[in-house]
């Protein structure tokens, strides 16, 4: 769990997730590639490339990739539901300053009330030319705001209310003065002048830290389990020294913007992954390489959390396919194709689990409760490769604090390691 704790603490925004991944991969001997350079790849090489600041791709090459290597790609997303700050965010009131924020993704609104909230993101300053500004990561060292709830005495119907008025009831309070300036505070911490900041992409993050709970410490309560638990498992498996099969390229893709649909430059619903695999193939096999020749023998493992069985709401789970916490990794199935798993790809994952002694369950949402979609079907639509969706079951998904079982994370990271290295 040490690596998962490190990931959750570091990964307060997608940019910070990718910075953490880069640091960990460099410690494991991965060579950084640039999109604008020619790639010279070697058998048994280890490489990673950052993609537009909030996404990335790492891969390991087998000993003898040949002319038609197969790709085993595990995917996850680095973003999570949160509150994004708008430009010029200060809302000046009498003896207070609030911050103008909007919802990013489908977060459970009430769970963000009365929590210490930090500010993090990217700060943009001038570079050597107009078209090449400089981007720096920012993260507040302490909470900078809070969203105070209304006292129950002042609205006796609070417990019966549903969605909140975001523009009114979820305004973060940042200061008890109308003169506060958030970007001036950010500039001070970064050691630049306020006037040097050209623009910013900032969001709020829950500063609660991950903690083990339960009589036997079997559960983990934490922010951002969706989906940093998956990113962490992929990173652990990618960093292991176990060799990948000779004719294989094992890859770890981390995308952004899954929580808002993925149809972006850094999202899975784009041509980004196909472009990367085409470049890898040509660098290893020469200009005659064609991605279409290797798709049928390749495999996508899409990793995102699953809806766990809630003991207080048993009626919300499927009658025969329940994802109990503590019973292993989930293979996610969906008749409406919310997930990319088929009978054939489920069989592949099932065999990987059984041969490695990894506990797993089949997760299917109850009829009439479709749940959300994820990366698998989107990426496979752009690059038709057999795909399976997997993940750990969680409770309180999209809350400011989510809950999972320690055993399930261990099962997940072992599955990814087997996926990358299994030879038969």
Legacy VTK file of the C-alpha trace (Angstrom):
# vtk DataFile Version 3.0
C-alpha trace
ASCII
DATASET POLYDATA
POINTS 424 float
0.000 0.000 0.000
2.998 2.304 0.331
3.020 3.128 -3.379
-0.729 3.798 -3.421
-0.418 6.157 -0.448
2.387 8.032 -2.233
0.325 8.307 -5.405
-2.765 9.640 -3.630
-0.795 12.195 -1.630
1.139 13.393 -4.697
-1.606 13.194 -7.339
-3.797 16.158 -6.461
-4.256 17.075 -10.155
-3.605 15.153 -13.390
-0.436 17.217 -13.888
0.835 16.216 -10.460
-0.055 12.571 -11.164
2.086 12.607 -14.283
4.957 14.376 -12.517
4.889 11.649 -9.862
4.809 8.916 -12.506
7.784 10.475 -14.291
9.807 10.575 -11.059
9.013 6.955 -10.203
9.725 5.695 -13.731
13.053 7.508 -13.858
14.041 5.778 -10.614
13.320 2.475 -12.391
15.575 3.336 -15.335
13.013 4.490 -17.901
14.289 6.818 -20.614
12.180 9.869 -21.406
11.157 10.418 -25.030
9.893 13.621 -26.634
7.037 13.701 -29.144
8.975 16.076 -31.367
12.079 13.817 -31.604
12.854 10.743 -33.667
12.595 7.652 -31.468
15.434 5.133 -31.441
14.123 2.146 -29.502
15.994 -0.954 -28.455
14.926 -4.491 -27.481
14.470 -4.731 -23.701
14.322 -0.930 -23.555
12.216 1.020 -21.058
10.699 4.347 -22.125
8.111 6.942 -21.224
6.699 10.050 -22.869
4.737 12.908 -21.286
1.671 13.960 -23.256
0.581 17.597 -22.993
1.218 17.807 -19.263
-1.729 15.771 -17.971
-1.340 12.399 -19.710
1.490 9.995 -20.422
2.609 6.668 -21.814
5.303 4.288 -20.526
6.342 1.041 -22.188
8.795 -1.823 -22.055
10.042 -3.736 -25.103
10.551 -7.493 -25.252
13.876 -9.126 -26.075
12.905 -9.864 -29.690
9.928 -7.750 -30.846
10.226 -8.997 -34.457
8.401 -7.443 -37.385
4.906 -7.792 -35.881
5.081 -7.224 -32.111
1.925 -7.542 -30.078
0.924 -4.771 -27.697
-0.377 -5.309 -24.189
-1.650 -1.925 -23.063
-3.127 -1.170 -19.639
-4.992 2.138 -19.382
-6.232 4.358 -16.564
-7.200 8.007 -16.082
-5.526 10.608 -13.905
-8.428 13.027 -13.360
-11.042 12.920 -10.619
-14.265 14.791 -9.861
-13.453 18.131 -8.242
-14.156 21.851 -8.234
-12.358 23.827 -10.939
-11.643 27.490 -10.398
-12.700 29.934 -13.098
-10.423 32.749 -14.344
-10.472 35.819 -12.050
-12.022 33.647 -9.344
-12.398 36.156 -6.498
-15.989 36.780 -5.404
-15.699 39.801 -3.118
-18.296 40.167 -0.391
-18.496 42.107 2.843
-15.526 41.060 4.985
-14.959 37.909 2.921
-13.672 36.618 -0.401
-15.105 33.543 -2.054
-13.831 31.688 -5.101
-15.815 31.260 -8.314
-15.756 27.520 -9.023
-17.643 25.010 -11.126
-18.079 21.267 -10.969
-15.695 19.027 -12.880
-17.272 15.615 -13.345
-20.113 14.091 -11.371
-18.925 14.673 -7.819
-21.109 14.051 -4.773
-21.577 17.677 -3.812
-22.357 17.482 -0.086
-19.238 15.428 0.612
-17.108 18.491 -0.235
-18.652 20.685 2.467
-16.707 21.497 5.646
-13.454 19.978 4.412
-10.015 21.626 4.257
-9.421 22.363 0.584
-6.093 23.054 -1.087
-5.506 24.712 -4.447
-3.347 23.104 -7.119
-2.807 23.141 -10.861
-0.719 24.760 -13.569
0.543 28.319 -13.720
1.537 29.738 -17.112
4.153 32.459 -17.559
5.884 33.888 -20.625
8.464 31.755 -22.436
10.976 32.365 -25.207
8.157 32.990 -27.714
4.440 33.656 -27.731
3.758 30.076 -28.879
5.942 28.498 -26.184
4.853 29.734 -22.744
6.297 28.176 -19.594
4.054 26.007 -17.433
4.835 25.400 -13.766
3.099 23.133 -11.276
1.567 24.703 -8.217
0.244 23.135 -5.024
-0.686 24.963 -1.854
1.152 23.762 1.218
-1.914 24.164 3.427
-5.689 24.551 2.988
-6.567 27.841 1.291
-10.348 27.629 1.436
-13.353 25.754 2.782
-17.016 25.420 1.812
-18.951 25.908 5.071
-22.345 24.269 5.243
-25.411 26.038 6.568
-26.279 25.222 10.174
-29.157 22.756 10.486
-30.950 25.276 12.769
-31.316 27.675 9.852
-32.849 25.181 7.418
-34.541 22.208 9.040
-34.981 20.587 5.642
-31.264 20.366 4.872
-31.149 16.613 5.339
-33.909 16.173 2.763
-32.323 18.390 0.104
-30.738 16.868 -2.979
-28.408 18.705 -5.319
-26.973 22.003 -4.132
-26.986 25.327 -5.954
-23.316 25.267 -6.929
-23.044 29.000 -7.633
-24.490 29.812 -4.192
-24.057 26.901 -1.776
-20.681 25.593 -2.941
-18.703 28.823 -3.059
-15.379 28.210 -1.284
-14.533 30.877 1.290
-10.876 31.854 0.978
-10.499 34.884 3.252
-12.243 37.107 5.784
-11.438 40.222 3.794
-12.694 41.508 0.460
-9.126 42.334 -0.644
-7.817 38.759 -1.085
-6.024 37.834 -4.327
-5.514 34.127 -4.950
-2.991 34.467 -7.782
-0.902 36.869 -5.713
-0.695 34.171 -3.045
0.242 31.610 -5.711
2.892 33.925 -7.154
4.469 34.420 -3.739
4.814 30.675 -3.234
6.288 30.208 -6.730
8.677 33.124 -6.328
7.357 35.154 -9.281
5.589 38.478 -9.609
1.803 38.463 -9.796
2.010 40.304 -13.133
4.130 37.500 -14.662
1.253 35.021 -14.508
-0.451 34.949 -17.915
-3.065 32.328 -17.088
-3.770 29.432 -14.774
-5.601 26.114 -14.611
-6.393 25.580 -10.938
-8.641 23.255 -9.015
-9.484 22.481 -5.426
-8.411 19.232 -3.803
-9.407 17.539 -0.579
-6.466 17.665 1.820
-7.657 14.677 3.871
-4.992 11.973 3.725
-5.530 8.254 3.031
-6.027 6.210 6.183
-6.666 2.554 7.022
-9.951 1.965 8.863
-11.785 -0.971 10.410
-11.175 -3.313 13.355
-8.598 -5.163 11.278
-7.440 -2.170 9.166
-8.819 -3.951 6.113
-10.302 -0.860 4.454
-8.785 2.277 2.981
-10.608 5.609 3.222
-9.080 8.124 0.853
-9.625 10.911 -1.647
-9.084 10.169 -5.328
-9.323 6.366 -5.249
-11.186 6.921 -8.514
-8.905 6.548 -10.325
-5.477 6.891 -8.733
-5.805 3.362 -7.360
-5.661 2.170 -10.972
-2.807 4.493 -11.972
-0.808 3.349 -8.956
-1.333 -0.333 -9.763
-0.228 0.218 -13.361
2.829 2.150 -12.225
3.853 -0.563 -9.770
3.529 -3.270 -12.413
5.353 -1.237 -15.083
8.257 -0.580 -12.727
8.878 -4.240 -11.880
12.021 -5.931 -13.219
10.211 -9.023 -14.530
10.848 -9.236 -18.300
8.001 -8.915 -20.762
7.594 -11.678 -23.386
10.000 -11.540 -26.332
7.561 -10.395 -29.033
5.679 -7.976 -26.811
5.520 -4.280 -26.064
3.920 -3.778 -22.642
2.528 -0.287 -22.163
0.898 1.872 -19.523
-1.337 4.668 -20.824
-2.655 7.356 -18.477
-5.298 9.647 -19.967
-6.992 12.819 -18.771
-10.608 14.080 -18.877
-12.362 10.718 -18.383
-14.699 12.349 -15.867
-15.988 14.760 -18.526
-16.185 12.434 -21.508
-12.599 11.794 -22.756
-13.135 13.486 -26.121
-10.135 15.796 -25.810
-6.522 16.072 -26.878
-5.371 14.038 -23.858
-8.446 11.814 -23.614
-8.977 8.171 -24.517
-11.652 9.121 -27.064
-8.992 10.383 -29.481
-6.354 9.099 -31.881
-3.594 9.544 -29.312
-3.047 5.882 -28.412
-3.090 4.677 -32.022
-0.550 7.371 -32.925
1.783 6.274 -30.130
1.638 2.588 -31.043
2.233 3.401 -34.714
5.336 5.386 -33.770
6.625 2.606 -31.523
6.061 0.005 -34.237
7.879 2.018 -36.882
10.787 2.779 -34.523
11.199 -0.930 -33.727
10.351 -2.537 -37.067
10.954 0.104 -39.716
8.724 2.216 -41.986
6.861 -0.821 -43.363
5.225 -1.484 -39.982
1.420 -1.288 -40.044
-0.591 -1.111 -36.840
-3.494 -2.904 -38.521
-1.432 -6.110 -38.768
-0.930 -6.454 -35.003
-4.285 -5.391 -33.560
-5.895 -8.838 -33.453
-2.983 -10.238 -31.431
-2.855 -7.281 -29.026
-4.920 -6.547 -25.911
-6.232 -3.514 -24.014
-6.767 -3.693 -20.258
-8.877 -0.722 -19.190
-8.581 -0.025 -15.464
-11.107 2.003 -13.488
-12.889 1.502 -10.190
-16.110 -0.527 -9.974
-19.266 -0.032 -7.930
-18.922 -2.222 -4.852
-21.747 -3.977 -3.042
-23.056 -1.606 -0.340
-24.302 -3.527 2.727
-26.756 -0.731 3.568
-28.196 -0.642 0.026
-28.241 -4.262 -1.116
-31.128 -3.485 -3.477
-28.793 -1.318 -5.596
-26.644 -4.298 -6.641
-27.255 -6.983 -9.242
-28.969 -10.155 -8.062
-26.188 -12.562 -9.110
-23.086 -10.455 -9.948
-22.081 -8.548 -6.837
-18.695 -6.903 -6.351
-18.081 -7.439 -2.634
-15.233 -5.469 -1.107
-12.352 -7.690 -0.066
-13.035 -10.422 -2.644
-10.520 -9.363 -5.289
-10.299 -7.420 -8.513
-13.480 -6.960 -10.596
-13.987 -7.879 -14.235
-16.576 -5.323 -15.380
-19.335 -6.396 -17.793
-22.089 -4.317 -19.414
-24.797 -5.254 -21.903
-25.129 -1.604 -23.115
-21.353 -1.636 -23.766
-20.449 0.798 -21.009
-17.388 -1.425 -20.645
-15.299 -3.143 -23.308
-15.312 -6.642 -21.813
-16.583 -9.521 -23.972
-16.914 -13.211 -23.159
-13.542 -13.851 -24.827
-11.699 -11.048 -23.065
-13.301 -11.927 -19.720
-11.951 -15.440 -20.216
-8.461 -14.030 -20.778
-8.552 -12.056 -17.537
-10.081 -14.987 -15.680
-7.269 -17.286 -16.780
-4.623 -14.742 -15.795
-6.168 -14.531 -12.338
-6.591 -18.269 -11.837
-3.071 -19.166 -12.958
-1.549 -16.524 -10.680
-3.855 -17.273 -7.736
-5.457 -13.819 -7.873
-8.997 -13.506 -6.431
-11.530 -11.876 -8.751
-15.256 -11.325 -9.188
-17.573 -10.397 -12.055
-19.130 -6.951 -11.672
-22.376 -6.121 -13.486
-24.571 -3.148 -12.631
-28.166 -3.830 -11.663
-30.617 -3.594 -14.561
-31.948 -0.041 -14.698
-28.851 1.417 -12.993
-26.427 1.811 -15.909
-23.504 3.362 -14.036
-20.838 5.343 -15.832
-18.733 4.503 -18.860
-14.956 4.400 -18.908
-11.889 4.200 -21.165
-12.196 0.744 -22.722
-14.959 1.154 -25.323
-13.730 4.637 -26.269
-10.139 3.603 -26.949
-11.190 0.390 -28.711
-13.494 2.347 -31.023
-10.484 4.261 -32.347
-8.188 1.245 -32.409
-10.097 -2.063 -32.643
-8.211 -4.254 -30.181
-9.689 -6.909 -27.854
-10.424 -5.145 -24.569
-11.422 -5.926 -20.995
-12.448 -3.496 -18.266
-11.265 -4.225 -14.726
-10.872 -2.374 -11.431
-11.219 -2.533 -7.688
-14.682 -2.186 -6.109
-15.241 0.987 -4.099
-17.987 2.527 -2.016
-18.879 6.236 -2.016
-17.596 6.605 -5.590
-17.190 10.296 -6.560
-17.353 11.390 -2.934
-14.621 13.568 -1.438
-13.597 10.404 0.434
-14.017 6.954 -1.108
-13.612 3.486 0.404
-11.943 0.299 -0.844
-10.468 -2.930 0.535
-6.716 -3.311 0.941
-6.849 -6.881 -0.439
-8.516 -5.733 -3.652
-5.756 -3.274 -4.505
-3.186 -6.019 -3.996
-5.154 -8.320 -6.319
-5.376 -5.581 -8.942
-1.672 -4.759 -9.054
-0.853 -8.473 -9.277
-3.246 -8.830 -12.203
-1.567 -5.989 -14.103
1.864 -7.500 -13.453
0.658 -10.857 -14.807
-0.890 -9.120 -17.818
2.423 -7.490 -18.708
4.640 -10.553 -18.197
2.668 -13.768 -18.775
4.273 -15.828 -21.526
1.507 -18.374 -22.281
LINES 1 425
424 0 1 2 3 4 5 6 7 8 9 10 11 12 13 14 15 16 17 18 19 20 21 22 23 24 25 26 27 28 29 30 31 32 33 34 35 36 37 38 39 40 41 42 43 44 45 46 47 48 49 50 51 52 53 54 55 56 57 58 59 60 61 62 63 64 65 66 67 68 69 70 71 72 73 74 75 76 77 78 79 80 81 82 83 84 85 86 87 88 89 90 91 92 93 94 95 96 97 98 99 100 101 102 103 104 105 106 107 108 109 110 111 112 113 114 115 116 117 118 119 120 121 122 123 124 125 126 127 128 129 130 131 132 133 134 135 136 137 138 139 140 141 142 143 144 145 146 147 148 149 150 151 152 153 154 155 156 157 158 159 160 161 162 163 164 165 166 167 168 169 170 171 172 173 174 175 176 177 178 179 180 181 182 183 184 185 186 187 188 189 190 191 192 193 194 195 196 197 198 199 200 201 202 203 204 205 206 207 208 209 210 211 212 213 214 215 216 217 218 219 220 221 222 223 224 225 226 227 228 229 230 231 232 233 234 235 236 237 238 239 240 241 242 243 244 245 246 247 248 249 250 251 252 253 254 255 256 257 258 259 260 261 262 263 264 265 266 267 268 269 270 271 272 273 274 275 276 277 278 279 280 281 282 283 284 285 286 287 288 289 290 291 292 293 294 295 296 297 298 299 300 301 302 303 304 305 306 307 308 309 310 311 312 313 314 315 316 317 318 319 320 321 322 323 324 325 326 327 328 329 330 331 332 333 334 335 336 337 338 339 340 341 342 343 344 345 346 347 348 349 350 351 352 353 354 355 356 357 358 359 360 361 362 363 364 365 366 367 368 369 370 371 372 373 374 375 376 377 378 379 380 381 382 383 384 385 386 387 388 389 390 391 392 393 394 395 396 397 398 399 400 401 402 403 404 405 406 407 408 409 410 411 412 413 414 415 416 417 418 419 420 421 422 423
